Amino acid sequence: MHMHTRLALATAAAAALTGGLLTFAASPATAADSTKVAKADFNGDGIGDVVASAPGAYVSGHKNAGQVVVLYGSASGVTSTKRTTISQNTSGVPGTAEAGDFFGAETAYADFNGDGYDDLAVGTPDEKVGTDTNGGGLAILWGSKSGLTGKGIDVPDPSRSSHDFWGKDLAAGDFDGDGRADLVVGSSASTLYLYKGGFTTAGSYGSRTTVKPPIISGTNDDPYGPMSLTAGDVNGDGRTDLVVDGFETQTQYGWNTNYWLPGSAGGLSGSTAQALKPGIITAIGDINGDGYGDIVSGAGWDSKTSDGTPVPDSSDGGRVNVTYGSASGPAGTTGINQNTGSVPGTSEKGDSFGWDLDLGDINGDGYQDLVVSSPDEDISGVSNTGMVTVLYGSASGVNTASGTQSFAQSTAGVPGNDEKNDLFGADVKLDDVTGDGKADLVVGSYENSGNGGITYLPSNGTKITTSGSRSFGPSNVAVSTDGTPQFGALFAD
């Protein structure tokens, strides 16, 4: 699978490392500073909202034009009815829905205009710009009392001749600590753009600077650049830091390496980058309650490529690397796989444990908890049906000894059934979507040959439960089931 889209980028990266074991859409790691901002709230009601993209959706007959679906939280969680479905044909949205645009392939939220409602940055990385087939586009859609309505602005590529796939990677936070939301934008180039000081509804912003972490650039044919961007305060200085997942430049192989770039009064600088363990998806949150954001990166590949080449820092079946934060930044790292402690399952080749992950406080004890997906997990002979694992935080970090949970579609109380290539856990989300202060679990899948689907599993205040669970698919939220919309395979984290 090799599409020139953000959807395929992490897949291509994983394929380069694994020999092509992963063959489905990757998910973005693009939240506001997750150490401080626990949820998106587009309508200002105090309850978390979830953005589920369907970047492969048909719109007005245009294949892969793309849509985003905003699922508004409520006392009963997220449903298919309390939502807004938006495409580039929605009034106010910049651009027009066209075949192959992949609108919604990347998203990031923050209150960019300071009006008290979260806004959504939406990447359209395959947008044709002039004669540039994959020039890419970026829009910011404004939140309001009614949520997202489609009203928004265009944020054009400042150097169109130098980049492709503008907007394929996004991260929002307060990188300079001035109290205003900033936005980092990536493309096929190794250079990132940092927009500081927020945006106005007229499209202006405070300032724009460039950031150059040590990652490989790409072209229209090889869309490298960053694989994903994650924002969070790791060193506790009140400024958001950035983790860049990308191909490194120090060896002849270009293995994946992640880099931590600390925030500063001037924003971000590539010269301060510190190398981390690998992974193509990252989350940041305070797992051990010490006030510093911890970095969790998923490396869902096996220990060797298909031709037998060893892959650095890897485990058969995949692993996650947890790097704990400190006043000086990233500190000690712990690797976790399915053979660790009481983690459910067994490390088996091709499971893709760590393909996606997220952090949130499920039981309200002040420690962030971790959900990890293994969407290629085989269960009872059903290949690639998928599973998600929940690990709880504690004063000593991720607790792998007790209290662990796992969920598949064959788990009692979970809607649906284990089916081949469902890829349950194609994306995962831990957010409080009921307003009780406890994070609930939302799981995306590749259900029905790529149509996609969402499963909601609430917190009961102590743990994730199947009581009150529900699931729904694209046809329930006004997304066409023509083609492979991949609804729910991408969340704004």
Summary of the structure (lengths in Angstrom):
residues: 493
radius of gyration: 19.9
end to end distance: 24.5
largest distance: 56.7
contacts: 2054
relative contact order: 0.14
helix: 5%
strand: 33%
